[in-house]
């Protein structure tokens, strides 16, 4: 049996200066600044209690062998999230100088 995986993202999204736009799109080691949580109130409230607040920096760390869940570092903590949840956490567009400033 042949199984095929298809990337359904539009080609323009990968070349956009504002990509990635959600937490799920960040690669390991990249950082992003949280903008908003597009989640049900109870889930959003719990994540905010864990440090997922607008303006905070979040960094993907490691993931399970199957890719889910993935561990994210935020506000001094490590929190594991499923891709479905991470894809509803929206990041701020990076400022022009941010990419250069974040590299050591």
C-alpha positions in Angstrom: 0.0 0.0 0.0 1.3 3.5 -0.9 0.7 6.4 1.4 1.1 9.9 0.2 1.6 13.0 2.2 0.5 16.3 0.6 1.5 19.8 1.8 -1.6 21.9 1.4 0.0 25.2 2.2 0.0 27.8 -0.5 3.5 28.3 -2.0 3.3 32.0 -1.2 3.1 31.4 2.5 6.5 29.9 2.7 8.1 32.9 1.0 6.1 35.5 2.9 8.2 37.7 5.2 5.6 37.2 7.9 5.7 33.4 7.9 5.4 31.5 10.2 2.1 32.8 11.5 1.2 30.1 14.0 3.1 28.4 16.8 2.8 25.0 14.9 4.7 26.5 12.0 7.8 27.4 14.0 10.8 25.1 13.5 12.8 23.8 16.5 15.0 26.6 17.8 13.1 29.4 16.1 11.4 31.9 18.4 8.1 33.8 18.0 6.2 36.4 19.9 2.7 35.4 20.9 -0.1 37.6 19.5 -3.3 35.9 20.4 -4.9 32.5 21.3 -7.8 31.5 19.0 -9.0 28.8 21.3 -12.0 28.1 23.5 -12.1 30.2 26.6 -11.3 27.4 29.0 -8.3 26.2 27.0 -7.0 29.7 26.4 -7.3 30.6 30.1 -5.3 27.5 31.1 -2.6 28.2 28.5 -2.4 31.8 29.8 -1.9 30.5 33.3 1.0 28.4 32.0 2.7 31.6 30.5 1.2 31.7 27.0 0.5 35.4 27.1 0.5 38.0 24.3 4.0 39.5 24.0 5.8 36.5 25.5 8.5 34.8 23.5 7.9 31.1 22.8 10.5 28.6 21.4 9.7 25.1 20.1 12.0 22.6 21.8 11.6 18.9 21.1 8.8 16.6 20.0 7.8 13.0 20.5 9.1 10.5 17.9 5.8 10.7 16.0 6.0 14.5 16.0 3.2 15.0 18.6 3.0 16.4 21.2 5.7 19.0 20.9 7.3 20.8 23.8 7.4 24.6 23.8 9.5 26.8 26.1 7.6 29.9 27.3 8.1 32.1 30.4 10.7 29.7 31.9 8.5 26.6 31.6 8.2 23.8 29.1 4.7 22.9 28.0 3.7 20.1 25.6 1.0 20.9 23.0 -0.6 19.0 20.2 -0.3 20.4 16.7 -4.0 21.2 16.6 -3.7 23.4 19.6 -0.4 25.0 18.5 -2.0 25.9 15.1 -4.5 28.1 16.8 -1.9 30.1 18.7 -1.1 33.1 16.5 2.3 34.8 16.4 3.0 38.5 15.7 4.6 39.3 12.4 8.4 39.7 13.0 9.8 43.2 12.9 12.4 43.8 10.2 15.4 43.9 12.6 14.1 41.1 14.9 15.5 38.2 12.8 19.0 39.7 12.8 18.9 40.7 16.5 17.9 37.2 17.7 20.9 35.5 16.2 23.9 35.2 18.6 
